[in-house]
Amino acid sequence: MKLDGIGDAIVNGASVSSVMVPDPQLPSNQPAHDETYALDYFFLRDSKFFAATREDHRSFRELGEPMPIRNSFVYSYGYQDLMATCSTQVAESSRWTKMSYRYSKFHWQLRNDHCLVWDSDVVDGHSEVTALRAAILSGSRFKISMLDEDGLWNVLPADLINLEFDGSKFNVRTSTAYIPALIPDSGSHSKGIEALEGLMAYPHFVKTNIQVIPIFLAIFSDGTYYTYFDQVALRRFRRLMIFASGSGNDDPVRVEYI
């Protein structure tokens, strides 16, 4: 699988934030201001990807009004400038627009702040766990990069890693992303992206019937895993890398986009 510089960095453990200026020509974005999101979830094919925030965002409200629903923001790289907002509180639909319609400036800010502590891509598909154990015992935070059977890289924070006292067996449970179902669906992905392109109109979000789904992985050191939706059979990953926080060259790298 071919990845460009930013995609390769993400798969190899870089942390990423979006840094942007919401378009001040839109009344809702006034006065002009800078803002940033931490991007925790990535889904990469070839040199393209979608990046998602946690489902934590809420709009401001007037006091006395109901609390707005929580949302996640999804940005793209290499997919016709598309972005989306979605929420499990309105799971039957997601809303799409273009990044350049909503932001006058946008760039990706990368930090090499994690190091590789386990990699399945070694002889016999088996890797020693000394570095992984040391990172667990030091209280590190973890993320995983998993290449699934369909050729999609899933880059997700780890919620919990269990490593057995004796031997090298472990399992990983990831945090859960909430994204439009179109993103991981290898069957309808390309046609769906093309169809969305024809719906875009400045400066609005377009409501679609693309559902919001959870992405969760339970991964095992024997090369198997299951997803949120699997009920019977285990799947097999092509590659798994585990990264721990707290080391690496933390100098930020800026990647311009808009």
C-alpha positions in Angstrom: 0.0 0.0 0.0 1.4 3.3 -1.1 1.3 6.3 1.4 2.6 9.8 0.9 4.5 11.8 3.5 1.6 12.8 5.7 -0.1 9.4 5.4 3.1 7.5 6.2 3.7 9.7 9.2 0.2 9.1 10.6 0.4 5.3 10.1 3.8 5.4 11.9 2.4 7.0 15.1 2.4 10.8 14.5 -0.2 12.8 16.4 -2.2 15.3 14.3 -4.3 18.4 14.9 -6.1 20.6 12.5 -5.3 24.3 12.7 -7.8 26.5 10.9 -9.5 29.9 10.5 -13.2 29.5 10.0 -14.3 31.6 7.0 -15.0 35.1 8.5 -17.3 35.9 5.6 -19.9 33.6 7.3 -21.7 35.4 10.1 -21.5 32.4 12.4 -17.7 32.6 12.2 -17.4 36.3 13.3 -15.3 37.7 14.7 -12.4 36.1 12.8 -10.5 33.6 15.0 -8.1 30.7 15.1 -9.0 27.3 16.3 -7.8 23.7 16.5 -9.1 20.2 16.9 -7.2 17.1 18.0 -7.7 14.4 15.4 -7.7 10.9 17.0 -9.1 8.6 14.4 -7.7 8.0 10.9 -8.8 5.8 8.0 -6.3 5.6 5.1 -6.4 4.2 1.6 -3.4 4.6 -0.7 -2.3 8.3 -0.3 -5.8 9.5 0.9 -7.4 9.5 4.3 -10.3 10.7 6.5 -9.5 12.0 10.0 -12.1 12.3 12.7 -12.4 14.1 16.1 -13.9 12.5 19.2 -17.7 13.0 19.4 -17.2 15.8 21.9 -18.2 19.0 20.1 -21.2 21.0 21.1 -22.3 24.3 19.8 -22.7 27.3 22.2 -26.3 27.7 23.5 -28.2 30.6 25.0 -28.7 30.0 28.7 -32.1 28.4 29.4 -32.1 26.5 26.0 -31.6 22.7 25.7 -28.0 21.5 25.3 -27.1 21.1 21.7 -26.3 17.5 20.5 -22.7 16.4 20.5 -20.9 16.0 17.1 -17.7 14.7 15.6 -16.0 16.5 12.8 -14.4 14.6 9.9 -11.9 16.0 7.5 -10.4 14.5 4.4 -7.0 14.5 2.6 -7.2 13.6 -1.1 -11.0 13.3 -1.3 -12.1 16.4 -3.2 -11.8 18.6 -0.1 -14.8 16.9 1.6 -15.7 17.2 5.3 -18.6 16.0 7.4 -20.2 16.4 10.8 -22.0 13.5 12.4 -23.5 12.4 15.6 -24.8 9.2 17.1 -27.7 11.2 18.4 -28.8 11.5 14.8 -27.3 8.3 13.6 -29.4 7.9 10.5 -27.7 10.8 8.7 -24.5 12.8 8.3 -23.9 16.3 6.9 -21.3 17.1 4.3 -19.6 20.1 2.8 -16.2 21.2 1.6 -13.4 22.3 3.8 -12.7 25.3 1.6 -16.3 26.3 2.0 -16.0 26.5 5.8 -12.4 27.6 6.4 -10.3 30.4 4.9 -7.2 28.6 6.2 -6.5 25.0 7.2 -3.4 23.0 7.8 -2.4 19.7 9.5 -0.1 20.0 12.4 1.9 16.8 13.1 4.0 15.8 16.1 6.3 12.7 16.2 5.5 12.1 19.9 5.0 8.3 19.9 7.4 5.4 19.4 6.9 1.9 18.0 6.7 -0.7 20.7 5.3 -3.7 18.9 5.1 -4.7 15.2 3.6 -7.8 13.7 5.6 -7.4 10.5 8.6 -9.4 11.5 9.8 -12.9 10.9 7.0 -15.5 11.5 4.6 -12.6 12.3 5.7 -12.7 16.0 7.3 -9.9 17.9 9.0 -9.7 21.3 7.1 -7.7 24.0 9.8 -6.2 26.2 9.2 -2.7 24.9 5.4 -3.1 25.0 5.6 -4.3 28.6 7.9 -1.4 29.6 5.5 1.1 28.1 2.5 -0.4 29.9 4.3 -0.4 33.2 5.3 3.3 32.7 1.7 4.3 32.2 2.1 5.3 28.6 -0.8 6.2 26.3 -1.1 4.0 23.2 -2.4 4.1 19.7 -2.6 1.3 17.1 -2.2 1.2 13.3 -3.9 -1.8 11.9 -4.1 -2.8 8.2 -7.2 -4.8 7.7 -8.1 -7.5 5.2 -9.6 -4.9 2.8 -6.4 -2.7 2.7 -7.7 0.0 5.0 -5.3 1.4 7.6 -7.2 2.0 10.9 -5.3 4.3 13.2 -7.1 4.5 16.6 -6.3 5.3 20.3 -6.0 2.2 22.5 -8.5 2.1 25.4 -6.8 -0.9 27.1 -4.0 -3.3 26.5 -3.8 -6.6 28.4 -0.4 -8.3 28.3 0.0 -11.7 30.1 2.6 -12.1 32.9 4.1 -15.1 31.3 4.8 -15.2 27.5 3.9 -12.7 24.8 0.2 -13.0 24.4 -1.8 -9.7 24.5 -5.0 -8.1 23.4 -6.0 -4.5 22.6 -9.3 -2.8 22.7 -9.5 0.5 20.9 -11.5 3.6 21.7 -14.6 4.0 19.5 -14.8 6.3 16.6 -18.2 7.5 15.1 -17.9 8.2 11.4 -20.1 8.1 8.3 -20.5 4.5 7.1 -19.2 5.4 3.6 -15.7 5.9 4.9 -14.7 2.3 5.8 -17.0 0.6 3.2 -14.7 -0.7 0.5 -17.6 -1.6 -1.7 -19.4 1.7 -2.1 -16.5 4.0 -1.1 -15.5 5.4 -4.5 -19.0 5.8 -5.9 -20.2 7.4 -2.8 -17.4 10.0 -2.8 -18.2 10.8 -6.4 -21.9 11.2 -5.6 -21.2 13.5 -2.7 -19.1 15.7 -4.9 -22.1 16.6 -7.0 -24.2 17.7 -4.0 -21.9 20.3 -2.6 -23.0 24.0 -2.6 -21.3 26.9 -0.9 -21.4 27.5 2.0 -24.0 25.0 3.3 -23.8 21.5 4.9 -25.8 19.0 2.9 -27.8 16.5 4.9 -27.4 12.9 3.5 -28.8 9.5 4.4 -25.3 8.2 5.0 -25.5 6.6 8.5 -23.1 7.2 11.4 -21.5 4.0 12.6 -19.2 3.0 15.4 -15.7 1.8 14.6 -14.3 -0.4 17.4 -11.5 -3.0 17.2 -10.7 -5.9 19.6 -7.3 -7.1 18.5 -5.3 -10.2 19.5 -1.6 -10.9 19.2 -2.3 -14.1 17.2 -3.2 -12.0 14.2 -7.0 -12.0 14.7 -9.5 -9.2 15.5 -13.2 -8.4 15.5 -15.1 -5.2 14.9 -18.2 -3.7 16.6 -20.5 -5.5 14.2 -18.9 -9.0 14.1 -20.9 -11.7 15.8 -19.6 -15.1 14.8 -16.2 -15.2 13.0 -12.9 -13.5 13.8 -11.0 -11.6 11.0 -7.3 -11.6 10.3 -5.3 -8.3 10.0 -2.5 -7.8 7.6 -0.3 -5.8 9.9 -0.5 -4.3 13.4 1.7 -1.7 15.0 1.4 -0.4 18.5 2.8 3.0 19.5 3.4 4.4 23.0 3.5 8.1 24.0 6.4 9.8 25.6 9.3 9.6 23.2 10.3 10.6 19.7 11.2 13.9 18.1 8.3 16.2 19.2 9.1 19.1 16.9 5.9 20.0 15.1 5.6 19.7 11.3 3.2 21.9 9.4 1.4 20.5 6.3 -0.5 23.2 4.4 -3.9 22.3 2.9 -6.0 25.4 2.3 
